[in-house]
């Protein structure tokens, strides 16, 4: 099963732009950090190595939507 997906909606002046960061392989995840006015969305491997990173100015970010993968309920498997 693949990892998470994050959508970022950014104010681009006269319009808005939507970016998407997706964990491309099984076992990877997407982490979000806000530091010093910058929103950083990173795809990370199981060992913690960053695969790719997207950075946005925090005052331009309108929405940050996380779409986690639906986890299998252990009771459903039985």
C-alpha positions as CSV (number, residue, x, y, z in Angstrom):
1,X,0.0,0.0,0.0
2,X,1.3,3.4,-0.8
3,X,1.8,6.2,1.7
4,X,0.2,9.6,2.2
5,X,-0.8,12.4,-0.1
6,X,-0.8,16.2,0.7
7,X,-2.4,18.9,-1.4
8,X,-1.1,22.5,-1.0
9,X,-3.2,25.4,-2.3
10,X,-1.1,28.6,-2.9
11,X,-2.0,32.2,-3.7
12,X,-0.3,33.0,-6.9
13,X,-1.4,36.7,-7.2
14,X,-4.4,36.8,-9.4
15,X,-5.2,33.1,-9.1
16,X,-4.5,30.0,-7.0
17,X,-2.3,27.0,-7.7
18,X,-2.7,23.5,-6.3
19,X,0.4,21.3,-5.8
20,X,0.4,17.7,-4.7
21,X,3.1,15.7,-2.9
22,X,2.5,12.0,-3.0
23,X,4.5,9.2,-1.4
24,X,5.4,7.3,-4.6
25,X,6.3,4.0,-3.1
26,X,5.2,1.7,-0.4
27,X,6.7,2.4,3.0
28,X,7.3,6.1,2.3
29,X,5.4,8.9,4.0
30,X,4.9,12.6,3.6
31,X,6.0,15.0,6.4
32,X,5.1,18.6,6.9
33,X,7.1,21.2,8.8
34,X,6.6,25.0,9.3
35,X,9.8,26.8,10.0
36,X,10.6,30.5,9.9
37,X,7.7,31.4,7.6
38,X,8.3,28.5,5.2
39,X,6.0,25.4,4.8
40,X,8.1,22.4,3.9
41,X,6.5,19.2,2.5
42,X,8.9,16.3,2.3
43,X,8.5,12.7,1.0
44,X,10.6,10.5,3.3
45,X,11.7,6.9,3.2
46,X,11.3,4.4,6.1
47,X,14.9,5.2,7.2
48,X,14.2,9.0,7.3
49,X,16.0,10.0,4.1
50,X,14.3,12.9,2.3
51,X,13.5,11.9,-1.3
52,X,12.0,15.2,-2.5
53,X,11.0,18.4,-0.9
54,X,8.5,21.2,-1.8
55,X,8.9,24.6,-0.1
56,X,6.3,27.4,0.0
57,X,6.2,30.8,1.7
58,X,3.8,30.4,4.7
59,X,2.0,33.7,4.0
60,X,1.0,32.4,0.5
61,X,-0.3,29.0,1.6
62,X,-4.1,29.1,1.6
63,X,-4.8,25.5,2.5
64,X,-2.8,22.4,3.4
65,X,-4.9,19.2,3.0
66,X,-3.5,15.8,4.2
67,X,-5.0,12.7,2.7
68,X,-3.8,9.7,4.8
69,X,-4.1,6.2,3.4
70,X,-7.0,4.3,4.8
71,X,-5.6,1.7,7.2
72,X,-6.9,-1.8,7.3
73,X,-8.9,-2.5,10.4
74,X,-7.5,-5.6,12.2
75,X,-11.1,-6.7,13.0
76,X,-12.0,-6.7,9.3
77,X,-9.1,-9.1,8.4
78,X,-10.4,-11.8,10.8
